[in-house]
Amino acid sequence: MNGIVQFIRSLIYVAIMLGATGTLVEATGIVGREAAKAHQHGGMSFRWLNQQLIGGSK
């Protein structure tokens, strides 16, 4: 009986790991596509970003 419980627990663990890995791969692909789009549009202004983060005056 204990062996069956361990087997089911292992299956659940493997399923969770596969799900997490799939989600991570998908998120990495989305971020990569967005980075490529940003690069094609000339990237972003770090001056603008710094003003947003620090609250500098224009």
N, C-alpha and C positions, 0 to 999 in steps of 0.2 A: 504494500500500500504506500509506503514511504517513497519507493522508487517511482511510482506513478505520479505522485505529487511533485517530486523533483523534476520529472520529465515535463510535466505541464508548465511548471514554473520556468524551466529552460526555454520552452517554446514561446511563452509570453515575453520573456526577456529578449529573445532573438527578434520577435515581431516588433517590439518597441525600438530596438536598435536599428532595424531596417527602416522603420518609419522615420526615425530621427535622421538617419543618413540620407534618405530620399528628400526630406524637407531641406536639409542643409545643401544638398546638391542643387535643388531647384532654386533656393534663395541665392546661391552663388551665381547661377546662370542669370537670374533677374538683375542682380547688381552689375554683372559684367555687361549685359546689354545696355543698361542705363548709363554706365560709364562710357561705353562706346558712343552712345548718342550725345552725351555731354561733350566728349572729345570732338565729335564732328561739328558741333555748334560752337566750337572755340573755347570750350572749358568754362571756367567761371573766374570771376575777378576775386582774387584773394583780398584786395583792398575792401571790396564790398563785404566780404565775409567777415573780415576783421572789424569793420564798422558795426556789423550786426551783433557780433559777439561781445565787443567791448563797449559799444554804444558811443563811438567817437562822433564828433561833429563833422559836418560836410564842409 
